[in-house]
Amino acid sequence: MSDEPVLKISSSEGIIINARKGDKVVFNADRIFIKGVKQDATGGEILFKVSTEFIQKNNEVSSSNGGKAITEIANGGSAILRRNIIRNSE
């Protein structure tokens, strides 16, 4: 695990989710809307579990060193993904 906060909210940097090796961040809801969030899974895991609706706009998602950024949507749920930057490297 890292000394870096898993969830950081800053007026200058916005919202940042960090999942380093050993970290697992799980969001579980009927509906999730995220906009302008930096998500970094470097060795850890970021998981969104949604039953009805998932909307993601203008986000920056990256994973490396075995990290995972996963979205699970229940059968019959919907997803809207717009203008996201997604990077995956090993």
C-alpha positions in Angstrom: 0.0 0.0 0.0 1.0 3.6 -0.6 1.1 6.7 1.6 -0.8 8.5 -1.2 -4.5 8.9 -0.3 -6.9 6.4 -2.0 -9.4 9.2 -2.6 -8.3 12.8 -2.9 -10.6 15.8 -3.4 -8.8 19.1 -4.2 -10.0 22.4 -5.5 -6.9 22.6 -7.8 -6.7 18.9 -8.9 -10.3 17.8 -8.7 -11.1 14.3 -7.7 -8.4 11.6 -7.9 -8.9 7.9 -7.1 -5.6 6.0 -6.5 -5.4 2.2 -6.2 -1.8 1.1 -5.6 -0.6 -2.4 -5.0 -2.7 -4.0 -2.3 -5.5 -1.4 -2.6 -9.0 -2.1 -3.7 -11.6 0.7 -4.1 -15.2 -0.4 -4.7 -18.2 1.8 -5.5 -21.5 -0.1 -5.3 -24.8 1.7 -6.2 -27.9 1.7 -8.3 -26.7 4.7 -10.3 -23.2 6.2 -10.6 -22.4 9.4 -12.4 -18.7 10.5 -12.5 -17.3 13.4 -14.5 -13.8 14.8 -14.6 -12.3 12.2 -12.2 -8.7 10.9 -12.5 -8.7 7.1 -11.8 -5.2 5.5 -11.4 -5.0 1.7 -10.8 -1.2 1.1 -10.5 -1.1 -2.4 -9.1 -4.5 -2.1 -7.3 -8.1 -2.3 -8.4 -10.9 0.2 -8.9 -14.3 -1.4 -9.3 -17.7 0.2 -10.1 -20.6 -2.2 -9.4 -23.9 -0.7 -10.9 -27.4 -2.2 -11.0 -29.2 0.4 -13.1 -27.2 3.2 -14.7 -23.5 4.1 -15.1 -22.5 7.4 -16.7 -18.8 8.4 -17.1 -17.8 11.6 -18.9 -14.5 13.4 -19.3 -12.5 11.1 -17.0 -8.9 9.9 -17.2 -8.6 6.2 -16.4 -5.2 4.4 -16.3 -4.0 1.0 -15.1 -0.5 -0.5 -15.0 1.6 -3.0 -13.1 -1.3 -5.5 -13.0 -3.8 -2.9 -11.9 -7.4 -3.1 -13.0 -10.2 -0.5 -13.6 -13.4 -2.5 -13.8 -17.1 -1.6 -14.4 -19.7 -4.3 -13.7 -23.2 -3.5 -14.8 -26.1 -5.7 -13.8 -28.1 -7.5 -16.5 -30.5 -4.9 -17.9 -28.4 -1.9 -16.7 -27.1 0.7 -19.0 -23.8 2.6 -19.5 -23.0 5.9 -21.2 -19.2 6.6 -21.7 -18.2 9.9 -23.3 -14.9 11.7 -23.9 -12.9 9.5 -21.5 -9.1 8.9 -21.8 -8.2 5.3 -21.1 -4.7 4.0 -20.8 -3.5 0.5 -20.0 0.1 -0.5 -19.8 2.1 -3.3 -18.2 
